[in-house]
Amino acid sequence: MGTETMLDPTRLVIAAVLGLALLLMMIIKFKIHAMISILTGALVIGLVAGMPFGDIVMAVNDGIGNTLKGIALLVGLGSMFGAILEMSGGAQTLAVTMVKRFGDEKAAWALGITGLVIAMPVFFDAGLIILIPLAFSLAKRTNRSSLFYAVPLLAGLAVGHAFIPPTPGPVLVATMLNVDLGWVILVGVICGTAAMIVAGPVWGSICGKKYFVAVPAHVANQEEIDESKLPSFGSIVGIILIPLVLIILKSVAGVVDALAPVEPLLAFLGEPFVALLIATAAAMVILGIRHGYTTEELEKIMTKSLEPTGLILLVTACGGVLRYMLQYSGLGDVIGNAVASANLPIVVVAFIVAALVRICVGSSTVAMTMAAGIIAAMPGISELSPMYLACTTAAVAGGATVCSHFNDSGFWLVKSLVGLDEKTTLKTWTVMETLVGGTGFAAALIISFFV
């Protein structure tokens, strides 16, 4: 569709309010699946706004097609890459080696860094389940509260999960805002590192001194990790860095004249799906076949890893529908004019929208999806610089991370695994998530002032 339908602005605002309110009510009150809720809300916006039926259908088709073509391969390859890293013991290798090099006194920093790195290719839940025994082991050995080590680990996992591709969240936002992943990685690393430090070792130290939480009984007597069976530290780091380095080189080659002769090659190798494919192939050989796994076993592991991706892709696709419905109806122009009159930077708007949805719905994926859809539909977004759009992506990630509470599945997972009550979880985990999101947003806002 070349131009947006010209509709009455007042009716557009009413349509948006009704559609988004219905969406939130379906998710919060009636517990209807996010995919159905978002798609229904988008259709209500189009119908109430008075869009022609053909335009509504076009918005749905374009939203699904244009969104999935940018992330489907990345989510699939990323899931398989993470599964191989998980089954090989690569996450434990990274954690154990980092803790040894930092020592017990600075182990909280090691766990924060490890969590950040591991959460990029591995889903948050899986990374936490894999690495939390190490945090408990350190707490038992040093007679400290388990929060002293668990909070930095959680902060690192939260940062890697929210801010740095190839994890699905920032890939989704970057795709909807049409920004190169190389810039998103660069900004995400800066914002994420600041967030990990504040919410991890710093807040973890405060929590560890204020709340003594003993190691859960069911893990207190677990055997120590057999390090002789783990892959080497160098191989794990090298494999994880493959996609990040290739994607960043692609972005750098586009602006550095000295790399002009090899720019086409770097552009190809740095295409996100190519970079992830290379990393996945390397992981299959180095962490799989060389460690005794057959190709049949690897095929089963990688196939199993794709099961949760259907949910991610469908929710993301419906977020794309919401974005195109807002754009094709002309509501994006209305929102853009309102933001311009309020004199608020796009980065701030992105954070606020994502935070409001996060608080209401609980799901960071839904918060990122809705915020990215609203921001992408605003006029003039495509004219912003790649660095500013990368800052906007980080702001959305920050807003979608803050204020985890009872409606967030992560809240209950952490409560159960760490052995906390609800009150202590609110005082530790919820504050940590808010520090992660708030600090990451603050760093993105500061960077945006200079670009």
Secondary structure in CASP SS format (residue, H / E / C, confidence):
PFRMAT SS
TARGET T0000
AUTHOR 0000-0000-0000
METHOD secondary structure of the structure
MODEL  1
M C 1.00
G C 1.00
T C 1.00
E C 1.00
T C 1.00
M C 1.00
L C 1.00
D C 1.00
P H 1.00
T H 1.00
R H 1.00
L H 1.00
V H 1.00
I H 1.00
A H 1.00
A H 1.00
V H 1.00
L H 1.00
G H 1.00
L H 1.00
A H 1.00
L H 1.00
L H 1.00
L H 1.00
M H 1.00
M H 1.00
I H 1.00
I H 1.00
K C 1.00
F C 1.00
K C 1.00
I C 1.00
H C 1.00
A H 1.00
M H 1.00
I H 1.00
S H 1.00
I H 1.00
L H 1.00
T H 1.00
G H 1.00
A H 1.00
L H 1.00
V H 1.00
I H 1.00
G H 1.00
L H 1.00
V H 1.00
A H 1.00
G C 1.00
M C 1.00
P C 1.00
F H 1.00
G H 1.00
D H 1.00
I H 1.00
V H 1.00
M H 1.00
A H 1.00
V H 1.00
N H 1.00
D H 1.00
G H 1.00
I H 1.00
G H 1.00
N H 1.00
T H 1.00
L H 1.00
K H 1.00
G H 1.00
I H 1.00
A H 1.00
L H 1.00
L H 1.00
V H 1.00
G H 1.00
L H 1.00
G H 1.00
S H 1.00
M H 1.00
F H 1.00
G H 1.00
A H 1.00
I H 1.00
L H 1.00
E H 1.00
M H 1.00
S H 1.00
G C 1.00
G H 1.00
A H 1.00
Q H 1.00
T H 1.00
L H 1.00
A H 1.00
V H 1.00
T H 1.00
M H 1.00
V H 1.00
K H 1.00
R H 1.00
F H 1.00
G C 1.00
D H 1.00
E H 1.00
K H 1.00
A H 1.00
A H 1.00
W H 1.00
A H 1.00
L H 1.00
G H 1.00
I H 1.00
T H 1.00
G H 1.00
L H 1.00
V H 1.00
I H 1.00
A C 1.00
M C 1.00
P C 1.00
V C 1.00
F C 1.00
F H 1.00
D H 1.00
A H 1.00
G H 1.00
L H 1.00
I H 1.00
I H 1.00
L H 1.00
I H 1.00
P H 1.00
L H 1.00
A H 1.00
F H 1.00
S H 1.00
L H 1.00
A H 1.00
K H 1.00
R H 1.00
T H 1.00
N C 1.00
R C 1.00
S C 1.00
S C 1.00
L H 1.00
F H 1.00
Y H 1.00
A H 1.00
V H 1.00
P H 1.00
L H 1.00
L H 1.00
A H 1.00
G H 1.00
L H 1.00
A H 1.00
V H 1.00
G H 1.00
H H 1.00
A H 1.00
F H 1.00
I C 1.00
P C 1.00
P C 1.00
T C 1.00
P H 1.00
G H 1.00
P H 1.00
V H 1.00
L H 1.00
V H 1.00
A H 1.00
T H 1.00
M H 1.00
L H 1.00
N C 1.00
V C 1.00
D C 1.00
L H 1.00
G H 1.00
W H 1.00
V H 1.00
I H 1.00
L H 1.00
V H 1.00
G H 1.00
V H 1.00
I H 1.00
C H 1.00
G H 1.00
T H 1.00
A H 1.00
A H 1.00
M H 1.00
I H 1.00
V H 1.00
A H 1.00
G H 1.00
P H 1.00
V H 1.00
W H 1.00
G H 1.00
S H 1.00
I H 1.00
C H 1.00
G H 1.00
K H 1.00
K H 1.00
Y C 1.00
F C 1.00
V C 1.00
A C 1.00
V C 1.00
P C 1.00
A H 1.00
H H 1.00
V H 1.00
A H 1.00
N C 1.00
Q C 1.00
E C 1.00
E C 1.00
I C 1.00
D C 1.00
E H 1.00
S H 1.00
K H 1.00
L C 1.00
P C 1.00
S C 1.00
F H 1.00
G H 1.00
S H 1.00
I H 1.00
V H 1.00
G H 1.00
I H 1.00
I H 1.00
L H 1.00
I H 1.00
P H 1.00
L H 1.00
V H 1.00
L H 1.00
I H 1.00
I H 1.00
L H 1.00
K H 1.00
S H 1.00
V H 1.00
A H 1.00
G C 1.00
V C 1.00
V C 1.00
D H 1.00
A H 1.00
L H 1.00
A H 1.00
P H 1.00
V H 1.00
E H 1.00
P H 1.00
L H 1.00
L H 1.00
A H 1.00
F H 1.00
L H 1.00
G C 1.00
E C 1.00
P H 1.00
F H 1.00
V H 1.00
A H 1.00
L H 1.00
L H 1.00
I H 1.00
A H 1.00
T H 1.00
A H 1.00
A H 1.00
A H 1.00
M H 1.00
V H 1.00
I H 1.00
L H 1.00
G H 1.00
I H 1.00
R H 1.00
H H 1.00
G C 1.00
Y C 1.00
T C 1.00
T H 1.00
E H 1.00
E H 1.00
L H 1.00
E H 1.00
K H 1.00
I H 1.00
M H 1.00
T H 1.00
K H 1.00
S H 1.00
L C 1.00
E C 1.00
P C 1.00
T H 1.00
G H 1.00
L H 1.00
I H 1.00
L H 1.00
L H 1.00
V H 1.00
T H 1.00
A H 1.00
C H 1.00
G H 1.00
G H 1.00
V H 1.00
L H 1.00
R H 1.00
Y H 1.00
M H 1.00
L H 1.00
Q H 1.00
Y H 1.00
S H 1.00
G C 1.00
L H 1.00
G H 1.00
D H 1.00
V H 1.00
I H 1.00
G H 1.00
N H 1.00
A H 1.00
V H 1.00
A H 1.00
S H 1.00
A H 1.00
N C 1.00
L C 1.00
P C 1.00
I H 1.00
V H 1.00
V H 1.00
V H 1.00
A H 1.00
F H 1.00
I H 1.00
V H 1.00
A H 1.00
A H 1.00
L H 1.00
V H 1.00
R H 1.00
I H 1.00
C H 1.00
V H 1.00
G C 1.00
S C 1.00
S H 1.00
T H 1.00
V H 1.00
A H 1.00
M H 1.00
T H 1.00
M H 1.00
A H 1.00
A H 1.00
G H 1.00
I H 1.00
I H 1.00
A H 1.00
A C 1.00
M C 1.00
P C 1.00
G C 1.00
I H 1.00
S H 1.00
E H 1.00
L C 1.00
S C 1.00
P H 1.00
M H 1.00
Y H 1.00
L H 1.00
A H 1.00
C H 1.00
T H 1.00
T H 1.00
A H 1.00
A H 1.00
V H 1.00
A H 1.00
G H 1.00
G H 1.00
A C 1.00
T C 1.00
V C 1.00
C C 1.00
S C 1.00
H C 1.00
F C 1.00
N C 1.00
D C 1.00
S H 1.00
G H 1.00
F H 1.00
W H 1.00
L H 1.00
V H 1.00
K H 1.00
S H 1.00
L H 1.00
V H 1.00
G C 1.00
L C 1.00
D C 1.00
E H 1.00
K H 1.00
T H 1.00
T H 1.00
L H 1.00
K H 1.00
T H 1.00
W H 1.00
T H 1.00
V H 1.00
M H 1.00
E H 1.00
T H 1.00
L H 1.00
V H 1.00
G H 1.00
G H 1.00
T H 1.00
G H 1.00
F H 1.00
A H 1.00
A H 1.00
A H 1.00
L H 1.00
I H 1.00
I H 1.00
S H 1.00
F C 1.00
F C 1.00
V C 1.00
END
